Amino acid sequence: MNAAELILVMLIAVAALVTIARHLRIIYPIFLLIGGLALGLVPHLPRVEIDPDVIFLIVLPPLLYIAGFFTTPRSLRTNLGTISSLAVALVITTAVAVAVVARALIPGITWPLAFVLGAIVAPPDAIAATAIASRLTVPRRILAILEGESLLNDATALTIYSIALATAMGGQFSGTTAVITFAGALLGGGAIGAVVGWLIVQIRMRLNDTPVEITISLLTPYAAYLSANRLGVSGVIATVVAGLYLGQYSSRIMSADARLTGRAVWDILTFLLNGFVFIVMGLEVPVLLGSVASSLAIRLVGIGLVVCLVLVLVRALFIAGTVFAPWLIRRGQNMRSLFVSWLVLSWAGMRGVVSLAAALALPVAMPGSFHGREALLIVTLTVIVFTLLAQGLTLPRLIRHLRVGADVETHDDETRARQRLVEAATKRLDQLYPVWPQHQPLLDQLREMYRHRSEHVDHQSRQASATSEDRDLIEHREIRRTVIGSEREALVRLHLEGEISDEVLRNLERELDLEEQRMDA
């Protein structure tokens, strides 16, 4: 089986496994990992050789960029203390703790390589955690912290990783140099990301061509990442900052068509990239376990489980001691609310893409008397698999058991915004009556539509919570969906009878699609 055939098989497997996962109500990254593990046990299946550059240069930049694009600076500013603490101090603390454990448990491992392992497994991956939390009723603050942490912790971990690996391969370690390198990587990466973001905004403000705009959007993360790497600073931070910058200008530099089409393109791209990475993780595990003696493999898996325990304990203690304890003292918040937030954040520390990429990027020839690269890979994959399965599968149950509620403020903000939009539209309609007197029936129809929408907004504002159902609104949507369905049937019938061309079919079908999409939104 050649590479092209293998990729096609993997894409088919991704589509099939995700479909099954949604029927089983399991977050798809976790089920893809399980599927990859199962596929890895199939006899005579060719080994998937993944070049680390594929992860670092092809997969990672778009995932970082789109995460930054949809993150609001307001949420980052509001939770900046918590996010920076988790993304920097917790990552460093975790790397140190894992290094100490690795040094004690892995024979022949040097301190620099122990820190390499610590840096590899230190950063949590928020993909599975946020997918779970966003599907359930979780306060926006928790989601914002998880998303913000995942944006910044990769840069911290990869900087530690590069310093430790260079030292392990024979370089000289200097604390002063390490601090300067770390600060320079973060600040330089941020500057490069801002410059790239500004340049892209200037270019896209002068464009009105959806395919070209989306192409530039897809290339932007690579422009930021590669430029920063070329200058020796953090490509991760550069990509995230570029995404944050572009996200704030999206309403001004993108047409409606570019936003709708671009969102669909990015949804597909991130889905495929995540699917590819998580299924590859599963495929790698059986192969790596078979590359060493069974007794050593069992021992390394055991060490990986110990590392998992260390990761959970360090995260829980760190969050309790440095984030929520002072927050409780200063603000006097509800004890149960803080306890729930602490528990959810502590248990949402699954590892993923960055840990896999860093482990795969290890050089083949490693110093020391132990099994070098294979040992670190097995420990890392054990951590990834265990955290995704153990924490990922139990996190939804934990959230439900704790009866975590959604933010009422978010619902109120949305209701107020909808009301302001209706008021703005109504005011503008009043101004248009003398301008377009010959179109009064249309203006009356629009006014009635907005009056009806205003009634729904008022009704929602009186609901006890954001999850209360507006039965009337649901029924109205069903009526409109039925009417649109009748239009579709008539359109298809006209096409089958040869009364309209393919072009007319596509044009009218697009109008119906947009109308239905608007209704569902």
C-alpha positions as CSV (number, residue, x, y, z in Angstrom):
1,M,0.0,0.0,0.0
2,N,1.6,3.3,-1.1
3,A,1.4,6.6,0.8
4,A,-1.6,7.9,-1.2
5,E,-3.6,4.8,-0.7
6,L,-2.8,4.8,3.0
7,I,-3.9,8.4,3.3
8,L,-7.2,7.6,1.6
9,V,-7.8,4.7,3.9
10,M,-7.1,6.9,6.9
11,L,-9.6,9.5,5.7
12,I,-12.2,6.9,5.2
13,A,-11.5,5.5,8.7
14,V,-11.8,9.1,10.1
15,A,-15.2,9.6,8.5
16,A,-16.5,6.3,9.6
17,L,-15.2,6.5,13.2
18,V,-16.5,10.1,13.6
19,T,-19.9,9.0,12.4
20,I,-20.0,6.1,14.9
21,A,-18.7,8.4,17.7
22,R,-21.5,10.9,17.2
23,H,-24.1,8.1,17.3
24,L,-22.5,6.9,20.6
25,R,-22.2,10.5,21.9
26,I,-18.5,10.2,22.4
27,I,-16.2,13.2,21.6
28,Y,-14.6,12.2,18.2
29,P,-10.9,12.8,19.1
30,I,-11.2,10.1,21.8
31,F,-13.0,7.6,19.5
32,L,-10.5,8.2,16.7
33,L,-7.7,7.4,19.2
34,I,-9.5,4.1,20.1
35,G,-10.0,3.4,16.4
36,G,-6.4,4.0,15.7
37,L,-5.4,1.6,18.5
38,A,-7.7,-1.0,17.0
39,L,-6.3,-0.5,13.5
40,G,-2.8,-0.7,14.8
41,L,-3.5,-4.3,15.9
42,V,-4.6,-5.4,12.4
43,P,-1.9,-7.8,11.0
44,H,0.2,-6.7,8.0
45,L,-1.1,-3.1,8.1
46,P,1.8,-0.9,6.9
47,R,3.5,1.2,9.5
48,V,2.6,4.9,9.4
49,E,5.9,6.8,9.3
50,I,5.2,10.4,10.3
51,D,7.8,13.1,9.6
52,P,7.8,15.5,12.6
53,D,7.7,18.4,10.1
54,V,4.2,17.2,9.0
55,I,2.9,17.9,12.5
56,F,5.0,21.0,13.3
57,L,4.8,22.7,9.9
58,I,1.5,21.4,8.4
59,V,-0.8,20.4,11.2
60,L,0.0,22.7,14.1
61,P,0.0,26.2,12.5
62,P,-3.6,26.1,11.2
63,L,-4.9,24.6,14.4
64,L,-3.2,27.3,16.5
65,Y,-4.3,30.1,14.1
66,I,-8.0,29.2,14.1
67,A,-8.0,28.8,17.8
68,G,-6.6,32.3,18.2
69,F,-9.0,33.6,15.5
70,F,-12.0,32.6,17.5
71,T,-10.6,33.6,20.9
72,T,-11.7,37.1,22.1
73,P,-9.1,39.4,23.6
74,R,-11.7,40.4,26.1
75,S,-11.8,36.9,27.6
76,L,-8.0,36.8,27.6
77,R,-7.7,40.1,29.4
78,T,-10.4,39.1,31.9
79,N,-8.6,35.9,32.8
80,L,-5.1,37.0,32.0
81,G,-3.7,36.2,35.5
82,T,-5.1,32.7,35.5
83,I,-4.2,31.9,31.9
84,S,-0.6,33.2,32.2
85,S,-0.2,31.3,35.4
86,L,-1.3,28.0,33.8
87,A,0.4,28.6,30.5
88,V,3.8,29.5,32.0
89,A,4.3,28.7,35.7
90,L,2.3,25.5,35.6
91,V,4.1,24.2,32.5
92,I,7.5,24.9,34.1
93,T,6.4,23.3,37.3
94,T,5.0,20.2,35.5
95,A,8.2,19.8,33.4
96,V,10.3,19.9,36.6
97,A,8.1,17.4,38.4
98,V,8.1,15.0,35.5
99,A,11.8,15.3,35.1
100,V,12.4,14.4,38.7
101,V,10.1,11.3,38.3
102,A,11.7,10.3,35.0
103,R,15.2,10.6,36.5
104,A,14.2,8.4,39.4
105,L,12.4,5.7,37.3
106,I,14.1,5.5,33.9
107,P,17.6,3.9,34.2
108,G,20.3,5.7,32.3
109,I,18.3,8.9,31.6
110,T,20.2,12.1,32.0
111,W,18.8,15.3,33.6
112,P,18.5,17.1,30.2
113,L,16.6,14.2,28.7
114,A,14.4,14.0,31.7
115,F,13.5,17.7,31.2
116,V,12.9,16.9,27.5
117,L,10.3,14.4,28.6
118,G,8.9,16.9,31.1
119,A,8.5,19.5,28.4
120,I,6.9,17.0,26.0
121,V,4.1,16.1,28.3
122,A,3.7,19.4,30.1
123,P,1.2,21.2,27.8
124,P,-2.4,20.1,27.9
125,D,-4.3,20.0,24.6
126,A,-7.7,21.7,24.8
127,I,-9.2,20.2,21.7
128,A,-11.0,17.3,23.5
129,A,-11.6,19.3,26.7
130,T,-13.2,22.3,25.0
131,A,-15.2,20.0,22.8
132,I,-16.7,18.3,25.8
133,A,-17.2,21.5,27.8
134,S,-18.8,23.4,25.0
135,R,-21.3,20.6,24.4
136,L,-22.4,20.7,28.0
137,T,-23.5,23.6,30.2
138,V,-20.2,24.9,31.4
139,P,-19.5,28.5,32.5
140,R,-17.8,30.6,29.9
141,R,-15.0,31.4,32.3
142,I,-13.9,27.8,32.4
143,L,-14.0,27.5,28.6
144,A,-12.1,30.8,28.3
145,I,-9.4,29.6,30.7
146,L,-9.0,26.3,28.9
147,E,-8.8,27.9,25.5
148,G,-6.5,30.7,26.6
149,E,-4.2,28.2,28.4
150,S,-3.9,26.0,25.3
151,L,-3.0,29.0,23.1
152,L,0.0,29.9,25.2
153,N,1.3,26.8,27.0
154,D,2.6,25.2,23.8
155,A,5.2,28.1,23.4
156,T,6.4,27.6,27.0
157,A,6.7,23.9,26.6
158,L,8.4,24.0,23.2
159,T,10.9,26.5,24.4
160,I,11.9,24.3,27.4
161,Y,12.0,21.4,25.0
162,S,14.4,23.1,22.6
163,I,16.7,24.2,25.4
164,A,16.7,20.8,27.1
165,L,17.2,18.9,23.9
166,A,20.1,21.1,22.8
167,T,21.7,20.5,26.2
168,A,21.1,16.8,26.0
169,M,22.8,16.6,22.6
170,G,26.0,18.2,24.0
171,G,25.3,21.8,24.3
172,Q,26.1,23.9,27.4
173,F,23.3,25.0,29.7
174,S,23.2,28.5,31.1
175,G,20.3,29.8,33.3
176,T,20.8,33.3,32.0
177,T,20.8,32.2,28.4
178,A,17.8,30.1,29.0
179,V,15.8,33.0,30.5
180,I,16.8,35.3,27.7
181,T,16.0,32.7,25.0
182,F,12.6,32.1,26.6
183,A,11.7,35.8,26.8
184,G,13.0,36.5,23.4
185,A,11.0,33.6,21.9
186,L,7.8,34.9,23.4
187,L,8.2,38.6,22.7
188,G,9.7,38.1,19.3
189,G,7.0,35.7,18.3
190,G,4.3,38.1,19.5
191,A,5.9,40.9,17.4
192,I,6.2,38.8,14.3
193,G,2.6,37.6,14.7
194,A,1.3,41.2,15.0
195,V,3.3,42.3,11.9
196,V,2.0,39.4,9.8
197,G,-1.6,40.1,11.1
198,W,-1.3,43.8,10.2
199,L,0.0,43.0,6.7
200,I,-2.8,40.5,6.0
201,V,-5.4,42.9,7.2
202,Q,-4.1,45.6,4.8
203,I,-4.1,43.1,1.9
204,R,-7.6,41.7,2.6
205,M,-9.2,45.1,3.1
206,R,-8.5,45.7,-0.6
207,L,-9.9,42.4,-1.8
208,N,-13.4,41.4,-2.6
209,D,-12.8,37.9,-4.0
210,T,-13.9,35.0,-1.8
211,P,-11.6,32.3,-3.2
212,V,-8.6,34.6,-3.0
213,E,-9.5,35.7,0.5
214,I,-9.9,32.1,1.8
215,T,-6.6,31.1,0.1
216,I,-4.9,34.0,1.9
217,S,-6.6,32.9,5.1
218,L,-5.3,29.4,4.8
219,L,-1.7,30.7,4.1
220,T,-1.7,33.2,7.0
221,P,-0.8,30.7,9.8
222,Y,2.1,29.4,7.8
223,A,3.4,32.9,7.0
224,A,3.4,33.7,10.7
225,Y,4.8,30.4,11.8
226,L,7.6,30.1,9.3
227,S,8.6,33.7,9.5
228,A,9.0,33.4,13.3
229,N,10.9,30.1,13.0
230,R,13.2,31.6,10.5
231,L,14.1,34.5,12.9
232,G,14.6,32.1,15.8
233,V,11.6,33.1,17.8
234,S,8.4,31.3,18.8
235,G,6.3,30.2,15.8
236,V,3.6,29.1,18.1
237,I,3.1,32.6,19.7
238,A,3.4,34.3,16.2
239,T,0.7,32.1,14.8
240,V,-1.6,32.6,17.8
241,V,-1.1,36.4,17.8
242,A,-1.8,36.5,14.0
243,G,-5.0,34.6,14.6
244,L,-6.0,36.9,17.4
245,Y,-5.3,40.0,15.3
246,L,-7.2,38.8,12.3
247,G,-10.1,37.6,14.4
248,Q,-10.7,41.2,15.6
249,Y,-10.8,42.5,12.1
250,S,-12.9,39.8,10.5
251,S,-16.1,41.8,10.5
252,R,-14.4,44.6,8.7
253,I,-12.2,42.8,6.1
254,M,-14.5,39.9,5.1
255,S,-17.7,39.9,3.1
256,A,-20.7,37.8,4.2
257,D,-19.9,35.3,1.5
258,A,-16.2,35.1,2.6
259,R,-17.2,34.6,6.2
260,L,-19.7,31.8,5.5
261,T,-17.5,30.0,3.0
262,G,-14.4,30.5,5.0
263,R,-16.0,29.1,8.1
264,A,-17.0,26.0,6.2
265,V,-13.5,25.6,4.8
266,W,-11.8,26.0,8.1
267,D,-14.3,23.6,9.8
268,I,-13.4,20.9,7.3
269,L,-9.7,21.6,7.5
270,T,-9.5,21.5,11.3
271,F,-11.7,18.4,11.3
272,L,-9.4,16.5,8.9
273,L,-6.2,17.7,10.7
274,N,-7.5,16.7,14.1
275,G,-8.8,13.4,12.7
276,F,-5.5,12.6,11.1
277,V,-3.4,13.3,14.2
278,F,-5.6,11.4,16.7
279,I,-5.9,8.3,14.5
280,V,-2.1,8.4,13.9
281,M,-1.6,8.5,17.7
282,G,-3.6,5.2,18.0
283,L,-1.7,3.6,15.1
284,E,1.7,4.5,16.6
285,V,1.1,2.8,20.0
286,P,1.1,-0.9,19.0
287,V,4.1,-0.3,16.6
288,L,6.2,1.3,19.3
289,L,5.3,-1.3,21.9
290,G,6.5,-4.0,19.4
291,S,9.8,-2.2,18.8
292,V,11.2,-3.1,22.3
293,A,11.2,-6.1,24.5
294,S,7.9,-6.9,26.1
295,S,9.3,-6.6,29.6
296,L,10.7,-3.1,28.8
297,A,7.5,-2.1,27.1
298,I,5.5,-3.0,30.2
299,R,7.9,-1.1,32.4
300,L,7.7,2.0,30.2
301,V,3.9,1.9,30.1
302,G,4.0,1.7,33.9
303,I,6.3,4.7,34.0
304,G,3.9,6.5,31.7
305,L,1.0,5.8,34.1
306,V,3.1,7.2,37.0
307,V,3.8,10.3,34.9
308,C,0.0,10.6,34.3
309,L,-0.6,10.5,38.1
310,V,2.1,13.2,38.6
311,L,0.5,15.4,35.9
312,V,-3.0,15.2,37.5
313,L,-1.7,15.9,41.0
314,V,0.6,18.8,40.0
315,R,-2.2,20.4,37.9
316,A,-4.8,20.0,40.7
317,L,-2.5,21.3,43.4
318,F,-1.2,24.2,41.3
319,I,-4.7,25.4,40.4
320,A,-5.9,25.1,43.9
321,G,-2.8,26.8,45.4
322,T,-2.0,29.6,43.0
323,V,-5.3,30.4,41.2
324,F,-8.5,29.7,43.2
325,A,-7.2,30.1,46.8
326,P,-6.1,33.7,46.3
327,W,-9.2,34.4,44.1
328,L,-11.5,33.1,46.9
329,I,-9.7,35.2,49.5
330,R,-9.8,38.4,47.5
331,R,-13.3,38.2,46.0
332,G,-15.2,36.1,48.5
333,Q,-16.8,34.0,45.7
334,N,-19.2,31.1,46.3
335,M,-17.3,28.1,47.6
336,R,-19.2,25.5,45.6
337,S,-18.7,27.4,42.4
338,L,-15.0,27.7,42.9
339,F,-14.7,24.0,43.9
340,V,-16.6,23.0,40.8
341,S,-14.3,25.2,38.6
342,W,-11.2,23.8,40.2
343,L,-12.3,20.2,39.8
344,V,-13.3,20.7,36.1
345,L,-10.1,22.6,35.2
346,S,-7.9,20.1,37.1
347,W,-9.4,17.1,35.3
348,A,-9.4,18.8,31.9
349,G,-5.6,18.3,31.4
350,M,-5.6,15.9,28.4
351,R,-2.5,15.7,26.3
352,G,-2.5,15.7,22.5
353,V,-1.1,17.1,19.3
354,V,1.9,19.1,20.6
355,S,3.1,16.3,22.8
356,L,2.9,13.9,19.9
357,A,4.7,16.3,17.6
358,A,7.5,17.0,20.1
359,A,8.0,13.3,20.8
360,L,8.2,12.4,17.1
361,A,10.7,15.2,16.5
362,L,13.2,13.6,18.8
363,P,16.4,12.6,17.0
364,V,16.9,8.9,16.3
365,A,20.4,8.9,18.0
366,M,19.9,9.8,21.6
367,P,22.6,9.9,24.3
368,G,22.4,7.6,27.4
369,S,22.4,3.9,28.1
370,F,18.6,3.5,27.9
371,H,16.4,2.9,24.8
372,G,16.4,6.7,24.0
373,R,13.8,7.8,21.5
374,E,11.6,4.7,21.7
375,A,11.4,4.9,25.5
376,L,10.4,8.6,25.5
377,L,7.9,7.9,22.7
378,I,6.3,5.0,24.6
379,V,6.0,7.1,27.8
380,T,4.6,10.0,25.9
381,L,2.0,8.0,24.0
382,T,1.0,6.3,27.2
383,V,0.4,9.7,28.7
384,I,-1.6,10.9,25.7
385,V,-3.7,7.7,25.5
386,F,-4.4,7.5,29.2
387,T,-5.3,11.1,29.6
388,L,-7.5,11.2,26.6
389,L,-9.3,8.0,27.5
390,A,-9.4,8.2,31.3
391,Q,-10.0,11.9,31.6
392,G,-11.8,12.5,28.3
393,L,-14.4,9.7,28.8
394,T,-15.1,10.7,32.4
395,L,-15.1,14.5,32.1
396,P,-18.7,14.7,30.7
397,R,-19.9,12.5,33.6
398,L,-18.0,14.7,36.1
399,I,-19.6,17.8,34.7
400,R,-23.1,16.3,34.8
401,H,-22.5,15.0,38.3
402,L,-21.4,18.4,39.5
403,R,-24.4,20.0,37.8
404,V,-22.3,22.7,36.4
405,G,-24.5,25.5,35.0
406,A,-24.1,27.7,32.1
407,D,-23.5,31.5,32.5
408,V,-26.7,33.4,32.8
409,E,-24.7,36.5,31.8
410,T,-23.9,35.1,28.4
411,H,-27.6,34.5,27.7
412,D,-28.5,38.0,28.9
413,D,-25.8,39.5,26.8
414,E,-27.0,37.7,23.7
415,T,-30.6,38.7,24.4
416,R,-29.7,42.4,24.8
417,A,-27.6,42.3,21.6
418,R,-30.5,40.8,19.7
419,Q,-32.9,43.5,21.0
420,R,-30.5,46.2,20.0
421,L,-30.3,44.8,16.5
422,V,-34.0,44.7,16.2
423,E,-34.2,48.3,17.4
424,A,-31.6,49.4,14.9
425,A,-33.4,47.6,12.0
426,T,-36.8,49.1,13.1
427,K,-35.4,52.6,13.3
428,R,-33.9,52.3,9.8
429,L,-37.1,51.0,8.4
430,D,-38.9,54.1,9.7
431,Q,-36.4,56.3,7.9
432,L,-36.9,54.3,4.6
433,Y,-40.7,54.9,4.3
434,P,-40.3,58.4,2.9
435,V,-37.4,57.3,0.7
436,W,-39.2,54.4,-0.8
437,P,-42.9,55.2,-0.7
438,Q,-43.6,53.0,-3.7
439,H,-42.3,50.0,-1.7
440,Q,-44.5,50.4,1.3
441,P,-45.8,46.7,1.2
442,L,-42.3,45.4,1.4
443,L,-41.4,47.8,4.2
444,D,-44.6,46.8,6.1
445,Q,-43.6,43.1,5.7
446,L,-40.1,43.8,7.0
447,R,-41.5,45.7,9.9
448,E,-43.8,42.9,10.8
449,M,-41.0,40.4,10.6
450,Y,-38.9,42.5,13.0
451,R,-41.9,43.0,15.3
452,H,-42.3,39.3,15.5
453,R,-38.6,38.8,16.1
454,S,-38.8,41.4,18.9
455,E,-41.5,39.4,20.6
456,H,-39.4,36.3,20.6
457,V,-36.4,38.3,22.1
458,D,-38.7,39.6,24.8
459,H,-40.0,36.2,25.5
460,Q,-36.4,34.8,25.8
461,S,-35.4,37.5,28.1
462,R,-38.1,36.4,30.5
463,Q,-36.9,32.8,30.5
464,A,-35.4,31.5,33.7
465,S,-32.3,30.3,32.0
466,A,-30.6,30.0,28.6
467,T,-31.8,26.4,28.3
468,S,-35.5,27.1,28.6
469,E,-37.3,26.3,25.4
470,D,-39.2,28.8,23.4
471,R,-41.9,26.4,22.1
472,D,-43.4,29.0,19.8
473,L,-40.0,29.7,18.2
474,I,-39.4,26.0,17.6
475,E,-42.7,25.5,16.0
476,H,-42.2,28.5,13.7
477,R,-38.9,27.1,12.6
478,E,-40.5,23.8,11.8
479,I,-43.2,25.6,9.8
480,R,-40.5,27.5,7.8
481,R,-38.5,24.4,7.3
482,T,-41.5,22.5,5.9
483,V,-42.2,25.4,3.5
484,I,-38.6,25.5,2.3
485,G,-38.7,21.7,1.9
486,S,-41.7,22.1,-0.4
487,E,-39.8,24.7,-2.5
488,R,-36.9,22.2,-2.8
489,E,-39.2,19.5,-4.0
490,A,-40.8,21.8,-6.6
491,L,-37.3,22.9,-7.7
492,V,-36.1,19.4,-8.2
493,R,-39.2,18.4,-10.0
494,L,-38.8,21.3,-12.4
495,H,-35.2,20.2,-13.1
496,L,-36.2,16.6,-13.6
497,E,-38.9,17.6,-16.0
498,G,-36.4,19.6,-18.0
499,E,-38.1,23.0,-17.4
500,I,-35.0,24.6,-15.9
501,S,-31.3,24.3,-16.5
502,D,-28.6,23.1,-14.1
503,E,-27.5,26.6,-13.6
504,V,-30.9,27.8,-12.5
505,L,-31.2,24.8,-10.2
506,R,-27.9,25.6,-8.6
507,N,-28.7,29.3,-8.2
508,L,-32.1,28.7,-6.6
509,E,-30.8,25.9,-4.5
510,R,-28.2,28.2,-3.1
511,E,-30.9,30.7,-2.1
512,L,-32.9,28.0,-0.3
513,D,-29.7,26.8,1.4
514,L,-28.9,30.3,2.7
515,E,-32.4,30.8,3.9
516,E,-32.4,27.5,5.8
517,Q,-29.0,28.2,7.2
518,R,-30.1,31.6,8.4
519,M,-33.2,30.0,10.0
520,D,-31.1,27.4,11.8
521,A,-28.6,30.1,13.0
